[in-house]
């Protein structure tokens, strides 16, 4: 644990360690390319015995993905933008931004 936050064993695109409570910008890349097709925000949580990434789709629906599965997708890129402990309003701000895409 780091600062009482559980490590996930994953790193973002800048090689920063991802912890439970982190808020991520998840970039969707076009297949076989580094060209961005879209992005969403995600929040790292520990739920139901698994570490997962919660994403909000464009309709405001919360979707939960196992962190190991989502990090296996080579068409996704992850960047830590903050965490829910140091910046509690950041999650809501990121949700609002992603709804306006």
N, C-alpha and C positions, 0 to 999 in steps of 0.2 A: 504494500500500500504506500501511496505517496500522499502526504498531507491528509491521511485518513480516507483517501479515495482509492478504490480498487483499480489496479492496472489491468488492462485488457490484453496485453501482449501484442498490440497492434500499434503502428505508427502512421502519421499522416504523410502527405507528400513532401513535407519539409523534414521528415524523420523525427518529429516530436511524438513522444509517447502519448497514446490516447488513454484517458482515464474515464471511469464512470462519472458522469456529470458533465462531460465535455459536450459542447455544441459544435457540430461540424457543418461545413459547407460541402455538399456532395455534388460533384460535377459529373454529369453524364457525357461521355465522349462518344463521338461517332465511331462505329466499329472500324478497326484497322487504321485509326487516325487519332491525332491528338486534338482534333477540332471539337469544340464544345457544342453539344446539341441542346443542353438545358442544365439546370441545377436545382437542388432542393436543400433545405436545412434538415439536419438530423440531430438527435440528442441520444447520447449513450446512457443506457440504464441497465440495471440488473433486475430482471423480472422473471418470475416463475422458474428460477434456478438457472437462467442463462443470461449471458451478457448480450444485449441487443442494441440495435439502432432503431430509434423511433423516427419515422419520417412523416411529414404532413403533406398529403398530395394537394393538387391545385383546388380541390373541392373542400379542403379542410379536414379530410378524413385521416385519422392517425393509423399508420401501418407499422407493424413491428417485424424486424428482420434479425435473424441470428447474426451476430457480428462476424462469425467465421464464414458464413455463406456470402454475405454482402462484400466482404473484403476479398473473396476469391474472384469477383467479377472484375476483369481487366479493363472494362469500359467505364469504370467508376474511379474518381479521384477524390481523396478526402483531405480537408484542411480544417484544423482546429481554429475556430473564431472566438472562443471564450468558453466559459463554463457557467453552470446554473448557480454556483455558490458565490463566486465573486461578482457576477453580473446577472442577478435573478430576472431582470426584465429582458435580457438579450434573447431568450427563447421566443417570447411573444413577438419581439421586433423582427426576428428572422422569419417567423411564421407569416407575419404580415407582408414582408418583402416577397416571400415565395408565392403568396397568393396573387400578387400583382404582376406576375410574369406573363 
